[in-house]
C-alpha cells in the first residue's frame, strides 16, 4: 500500500511540475513579446494570481467564504516591508519570512474561524480587512500610518545582468514575480490533486459526512486557513513591492477583486484562478481599446470597468456558476 | 492513476490549459498593443506634447479635486486654440486612481509606458503619489506641480530631483496660521481635529513650531483620512467636553464639512474655526453640506467667519486680473461635468498657466532634463496667479512660500483679515515667520505667459 501511495505522490508531483514548467515557459514567451506596459500588467497578473489561488483554496475547495484576503495580503506586505526597511534584508529573504508572518496570522484567524461558517465567517474576515487603516495608524511609529512604507523590487543583481543582460524595470518586476507564482502554482496543484485536497472538498460538500469518513474538519479548517494565508501573504508582499506598503494599497476592494477574479474564472480551479486574474487585470485595457474611439465622458468611462466586471460577475453567477474553467468541464461531461 | 485523474477533475488537462491560456494571453497582447513612438523624447513630437496626470476622479476622496484636471485641460485647450507652444499642442491624459495607491502604480505605468507622456503634471494625493514618486524620479520623468503640500516630496531635491510642488507646504501654512493664533487667541482654549496622515501631522508640526500645542485625546481629536463620511461626532464631542472654543482643522474639505455638520448636530458652537487652505474650499464645503440637506444659504452662514489662508487670490475676488482672465477661459473651454468657478478650478488653471510658462521657457528643444533644469534655475521667471513667489531652487522644490490670512464673509468669499492684505512667509523648518513683499507679474491681455 505504501508503495502504491508513493507512486501516486510521484505522479501528482510530476503532473504539477509539468503544469508549472509549461506555465513558466508561457509567461516568459508572453513577457518577451509584450511591450513595457503589458509586461507590468503581466507581472500584476502573476502577483494577483497567487492571491486568487488563496481564494480558490479557501472558498472554492474548502467552502469557507472570506472577504478579508486583502488583510492577509497586507500582513505579508507589512512583514516584508518592515524587514527590508528596518533590517535591511533583501527581498529574497524578506519575502519567505513575510510568508511565515502571514501563515501565523492565518493560524490565528483559522483558530477563530473554525467555529464560524457562512455569513458569520464572511463578516469576521471583512472586519479584519476594514481594520487595516486603524491598525496602521494605531501603530504609527512602526507601520508609518497612511504614508506607509515605500519599497520596490530594486535592481537585478550583477550575476543576473551578466547572464541575461540588463532587463527593463517592468521585465525585472516580471522576473521577480514569476518564480514565486510558479512555486505557488506547483503547491496549489499538488494540494488539489492530493489527499488533502480531497479532504477539503469533502468538508465543503458535507461536514458531517466528512467527519464520519475520518476527517478532522476543525483541524483541516485551520490548516486551510494557514495555507490560504501563506498564498495571500506571498501575493501581498509582491503587491507591496510595486512601490508602497500602506493602507491604501490593501483596501477592502482588493479582497473583493480577488473574489471576483476567482468567481469569473471558476472558483474551483487553478486554471480558473489564472483566467479570472487575467480578466480583472486586463479588462480596463480591453474596454479602453473597444470604447476608446467613442469619446465617452470621464463620468461614464471611469465607471465602465467596475460596471462591466459587475455585469460579468452577475452573468457568471446566474448563467455559468462554474466560471470560464467550469464551462469547458461542463461541455465535456 | 485513475484515482488521481478523478481527483483532478476540478482542474484541467495540461493541453487544454495550454491552449486556453495562450489564447487569452494572445488576446491581451493584441488588444493592448500600442503603436511604437518614433520621437527621441517620449511624449514630444513636432506637433504635440503629451502630459499625464493622476487623481481621484471617483470615490470618497474625489469631491472638489475631480475638477482640477478639467481646469488644467481647459487652459491647455485655450493655449492650443492660440497655436500651442512653439506650434505643439498640449494633450493632457488623465487617469483615475480613486485614491488607492495600488491602482496609482498601474495608472502611472499606463501613462509612462502606454501613453508615453513627456511629464506628469498636477497629480493629486500624497499617499498615492508616495507609491510612484520613486519610480517616476528613477526614470527621469519630470513630475511637475504636484498637488500635495507634503514637504517630504520637495525639501530634498537629491532624493526626488524631478518632483516640484504646486502648493505651499502644510508646515509653512501651519506656521503662519500658528503665528496668527498665538497673537490673537492666546486667551482661548485652542484645539485641533486632524487626519492622521502626513497632512494632519505636518499641520500639527507647523503649529508646534509656532508655539501652538495640543494635548492628545483632550484638545487634539484625530480621525483616519477617508473615514469622515460617517461623521465626526465623537471628535467634536471630545473638543466640546474639553471646552475648546477655537478649533483648528487639519483635514480635507469633506472632513471640515463633516466636522461642522457634527458640531451643529451636537449643539457645539466654537467661537472660531481655523482651517488649512486645502480643507477650506467654499464650493466643496457647500456641496457636501448640500448633500446632507443643508441649503447653500445656511452652509454659507456656517462657513462665515472661518479663518483660512491662501497663496493665491480668493476665487471670489472678481476684480483680480488673474481671476478675471482664468474665469473667462473656464467659461469658454472647460468641458468637465462641473465647471463651477472655485478654488479647485483656480488651482487647475494656475497649474496649466505655470506648465505653459515652463514649456515656453525651455524653448523649442524640449527635453526632460531641460525642463527640470529650467524650472530649478528660473523660479523667478515663472509667472503665476499666486501672491507669493515660487521657492524652486537647487536646494528645495517647494512651490509657494507665502500665505495671506483671510476670513470667509457671508457670501462664502475669503477676504483678507487685515485692512490691506499682508502675505507672510517662512520655511518648512524652524525659520521665523516674516512679512513678504512681492509684486506679482501682471497677466497679459491674452492670458498667455510671456516667457522664453
HADDOCK unambig.tbl for C-alpha pairs under 7 A between the chains (distance, minus, plus):
assign (segid A and resid 8 and name CA) (segid B and resid 1 and name CA) 6.84 0.50 0.50
assign (segid A and resid 19 and name CA) (segid B and resid 14 and name CA) 6.23 0.50 0.50
assign (segid A and resid 34 and name CA) (segid B and resid 29 and name CA) 6.48 0.50 0.50
assign (segid A and resid 36 and name CA) (segid B and resid 113 and name CA) 5.96 0.50 0.50
assign (segid A and resid 37 and name CA) (segid B and resid 109 and name CA) 6.21 0.50 0.50
assign (segid A and resid 37 and name CA) (segid B and resid 110 and name CA) 6.13 0.50 0.50
assign (segid A and resid 37 and name CA) (segid B and resid 113 and name CA) 4.95 0.50 0.50
assign (segid A and resid 37 and name CA) (segid B and resid 114 and name CA) 5.84 0.50 0.50
assign (segid A and resid 137 and name CA) (segid B and resid 196 and name CA) 6.92 0.50 0.50
assign (segid A and resid 145 and name CA) (segid B and resid 197 and name CA) 6.43 0.50 0.50
assign (segid A and resid 146 and name CA) (segid B and resid 127 and name CA) 6.60 0.50 0.50
assign (segid A and resid 146 and name CA) (segid B and resid 197 and name CA) 5.27 0.50 0.50
assign (segid A and resid 147 and name CA) (segid B and resid 127 and name CA) 5.28 0.50 0.50
assign (segid A and resid 147 and name CA) (segid B and resid 197 and name CA) 6.55 0.50 0.50
assign (segid A and resid 147 and name CA) (segid B and resid 198 and name CA) 6.80 0.50 0.50
assign (segid A and resid 150 and name CA) (segid B and resid 131 and name CA) 6.58 0.50 0.50
assign (segid A and resid 192 and name CA) (segid B and resid 8 and name CA) 6.97 0.50 0.50
assign (segid A and resid 193 and name CA) (segid B and resid 4 and name CA) 6.54 0.50 0.50
assign (segid A and resid 193 and name CA) (segid B and resid 7 and name CA) 5.67 0.50 0.50
assign (segid A and resid 193 and name CA) (segid B and resid 8 and name CA) 5.39 0.50 0.50
assign (segid A and resid 242 and name CA) (segid B and resid 105 and name CA) 6.86 0.50 0.50
assign (segid A and resid 243 and name CA) (segid B and resid 131 and name CA) 4.71 0.50 0.50
assign (segid A and resid 243 and name CA) (segid B and resid 132 and name CA) 6.13 0.50 0.50
assign (segid A and resid 244 and name CA) (segid B and resid 131 and name CA) 4.81 0.50 0.50
assign (segid A and resid 248 and name CA) (segid B and resid 100 and name CA) 4.89 0.50 0.50
assign (segid A and resid 248 and name CA) (segid B and resid 101 and name CA) 5.29 0.50 0.50
assign (segid A and resid 248 and name CA) (segid B and resid 102 and name CA) 6.95 0.50 0.50
assign (segid A and resid 249 and name CA) (segid B and resid 100 and name CA) 6.03 0.50 0.50
assign (segid A and resid 249 and name CA) (segid B and resid 101 and name CA) 4.92 0.50 0.50
assign (segid A and resid 249 and name CA) (segid B and resid 102 and name CA) 4.44 0.50 0.50
assign (segid A and resid 268 and name CA) (segid B and resid 10 and name CA) 6.09 0.50 0.50
assign (segid A and resid 269 and name CA) (segid B and resid 10 and name CA) 5.48 0.50 0.50
assign (segid A and resid 269 and name CA) (segid B and resid 11 and name CA) 5.06 0.50 0.50
assign (segid A and resid 270 and name CA) (segid B and resid 11 and name CA) 6.21 0.50 0.50
assign (segid A and resid 271 and name CA) (segid B and resid 11 and name CA) 6.60 0.50 0.50
assign (segid A and resid 271 and name CA) (segid B and resid 12 and name CA) 6.87 0.50 0.50
assign (segid A and resid 271 and name CA) (segid B and resid 17 and name CA) 6.66 0.50 0.50
assign (segid A and resid 282 and name CA) (segid B and resid 28 and name CA) 6.70 0.50 0.50
assign (segid A and resid 285 and name CA) (segid B and resid 32 and name CA) 6.17 0.50 0.50
assign (segid A and resid 286 and name CA) (segid B and resid 31 and name CA) 6.05 0.50 0.50
assign (segid A and resid 286 and name CA) (segid B and resid 32 and name CA) 6.74 0.50 0.50
assign (segid A and resid 289 and name CA) (segid B and resid 31 and name CA) 6.32 0.50 0.50
assign (segid A and resid 289 and name CA) (segid B and resid 32 and name CA) 6.92 0.50 0.50
assign (segid A and resid 302 and name CA) (segid B and resid 96 and name CA) 6.94 0.50 0.50
